[in-house]
Amino acid sequence: MLSIYPVPAFSDNYIWCLSDSRAGKALVVDPGQAQPVADYLESQSLTLDTILVTHHHPDHTGGISELRKLFPEVRIIGPAASPFKDASEFVAHGDTVRWQDIRFSVFATPGHTLDHIVYFTTTALNGRPALFSGDTLFVGGCGRLFEGTPEQMFGSLSIIRDLPDETAVYCAHEYTLANLRFARHWLPDDKALMTFEQHCKQLREAGQPTVPTSLKDEKALNLFLRWDDPSVTRAASDYGAKQGLPVTTPTEVFAAVRHGKDHF
């Protein structure tokens, strides 16, 4: 049986662990810390055999060297042309990664960082296709542009937006409520956003993650994917007029939303 578990790390990271209980094998995505992963694997009698890396930031890679000591045969897969050099295999856009019976498609998603990639599979995990989006797409948000341009991130999010609606989005941080506060500030009359925010608050009050979300919900609710939604384009145009930003194209709508979030 394949299962997915969010291993909490730091204050708001999720290290996603896929496990095959029949084989006793596990894969983890973006292990920024080793000890939480090691503790979980021990509790489930699992052997780590694969690590997927989305980008080079330390909160996504910091636990890898220690995990390699614990599991010397572990396979480490990371982005090509990256400051992260400790992978055993490097992959780029269009490549395929296989683990157990799962086939992951690799998509380059520069923006947050230049080396960022995501992993997508049509294999049903918990009944749905799955996207491990790292810091490119969050619930209600997207990654801050530390290295890339708005044009690059727009292109990256366009790739993700074209994936199937039923896709489960497994992002790497619990940023949901902060993202929704910003979205509600921009669109205070959006009743769907209001309802979703209340749902997410209830989950967090119960100690539950808001992740995964569905891509269908993100397309409907996430301002960073709604560059052609009239309500978002109006809000972006109003914001752009105040900030002296051009807002005439979908890319510029996205850039205005990102600028607004950065200065919220």
N, C-alpha and C positions, 0 to 999 in steps of 0.2 A: 504494500500500500504506500503510495506517494502522499506526503503531507508537507505543508508549509507552516513554519512557525516564525514569528518575529522575535528575535533575540534583542532585548533592549540593551543599548549601550550609551555611554555618556549621559546627557540629560534628555536628548530627544532623537537619537539615532535608532534605526531599526536595521539589524543585520539579518537578512532573510535566510532561513535555513530550509532547504528542501531535503527530505529524507526518504529513503526507501527502506522500510522496516524489514522487508523480506531479505534484502541483501546486507542490511546493517550499514549502509553507506549514506553519506551526507554531502551536500554541496552548500556553500554559503556565499552570499553576495555582499561585497564591500565590508569585510571585517575590520572596522576601525580599532577594535579592542579584541584581544585574544581571550582573556579570562571568561567573559560571559559566554563566548562560543564554546570554550573547552568545558565549562561547567554543564552547559546544556547537552553537549554531545555525550558526556559521561553519564548524565542522568538518563539518557535514552539508549545507552549502549551502542552508540554510533561511531563509525570511523570516518573522519573527514578525508575525502579523496579529491575534491575539486573546489576551487575558489574562483568566483567571477568578480572582476574588478571593472567598475564603470569609469572611474577617473582617478587622478593621482592624489587628491587631497588626503591629508593624514587621517582625518576621521573616517576614511573609507579604506585605508591601506595600513594603518598603524599597527594592526594586530597580526599582520601576515608573517613577519619574521618569526614571531613566537609560535604561531600555529605550524609553521614549517618545521620547527624543532620538535613539536609534539607529534607531527604526522609527516615524516621525512619524504614519503612518496606522494604527497599531495600535488595535484596538478593545479597550477596557477595561471589563469587566463586573463590577460589585460590588454588595454588598447595599444596599438602600434603608435609610433611617433609620440611617445608620452614621457614625461619626467619620471614616471614609475617604470623602473627597469628590472624589477625582480620577478617578472612573470616567466613561466617556463614556456608559454605559448603566447604569441601576440596576434591579435585579430583586428580587422578593419571592416569598414562598411561592406556588406555583401557576403561576409564570411559566415560559416555555420559552426556552431559548437554543439557537440552531442554529449549527453550525460544520461546514463541508463537508457530509457526509451524516449527521452526528450530531445528534440532538435530545436536549438535556439538560433534564430536569425539575428545577426549583429547589424545594428544601424548606427552610423556616425551621427552624433547630435551635438556638434560644437555650439558653444554659447556660454554656459556656465564656466566651462574650461574648453580649451581647444581640442583636448584629447578625448572628450566625453563620448562614450558609446552606451547603448542600451541593448538589452537582450529580450527578444520576443519569441514566444512559442505558441503555436496553434494547438499543441497538446493540452488537453483539458486538465488543469490543475484545480482541484476543488470545483470541477465542473465548468471551468471557463478557460479561454486562452489567457496567457499571462504576459505582462510586460514588467521587467525590472528596470525602472526608469532612473535610478540613482538620484541625482540632483537636477535632472532636466525638467521633469514634470512632478509637481506635488499635488496633493488634494487642495484644490482651490488656488494653486499658485504655480510658479515655475522658478527655476534657479536664478539667483542673482548673476549678472553678467560680469564675472571677474576677469575673464580673458577674451571672450568673444564679443561680437557686435549684435545689435538688435536684428540685423538682417540674417545673421547666422542662426540665432535662436529661433527666429520666425520660421526659417527653413526646417530646423530640427523639429519644432512643434507641429509643423505641417505634415511631416512624416508620421508622427505619432497620431495626429488627428485623423489620418486616413486608415488607421488600423480598425478592426471590427469593434462595433459598439460594445459587445459583450466582454471585451478584454478587461481583465482585472489589472489594476495599476498598483504595483508594489513599489512605492517610492521609499527613500532612505531616511526621511525625517518626519516627525510629528509636528508639522508647522500649520496644521489645518485651521485651528481657531484664529491664529494671527492672520492667516490669509483671508479668512472669511470676514474678519473685522474690516479689513481694507475693502473687500468686495462690497460689503454692506454700506460702507461709507460712500463709495462711488454710485451704488445702485440701491438707495435706501428703500425704494418701493418694489423691489424684486421679491415677490412672495416666495418663490421657489428657493431663493437664497436664504430667506429668513427661516423657512422650514428646515432646510438642510443644516443651517447653523445650530438650530435647537437640537436637532438629532445628534450632531457631533458633540455638542456640549453634554448631552446625556451620556454618550459613550465615554467621554473623558471623565465625567463624574463617577462613572461606574468602574473606572480603571481600565477601560478597553481602548484599543487603538482605533483611530478613524480610518486606518489603512487596512486592506486595500479598498480602493474606490473602483467604480466602473468607468470605462472611457465614455460610455453614454452619458453618465452623470457629469463628467468633466466637460464634455462638449456643451452641455446645457447650462452649467453653473460657473465654470472656471473662466474668469475674465480674460486670461491669457490665451484661451482657445476661441474666444468669441469675437474675433476681429471683424467679422462680417455681421454681427448682431446689431441692429439699429440702436438699441439702448446703450450698448457699449460704445459704438462709434460716436453717438451724441455726447456721452460723458467724456470720451477721449478728446473730441473736438473742443468742448468747453474747457477742459484742462489745458489742452495745447494752446488755446487762445490766451490763457492767463500766463502760461509759461514761455510763450514765444516759440512753440514747437509746431512744425508743419504736421498736419494730420489729414492727409488726402488719400493715402493708400492703406491697404490692410497692414503692411509692414509698419507704417507710421502709427496706425492705431495701436498695434502691439507695443511699439516703442514708447508711446505715451503712457500706456498702462504700466509698463515696467518702470518708467520714470516716476510715475505717481506712487507706485509701491515703494520704490527706493527712498522717497521723500515723505512717506506717510508717518 
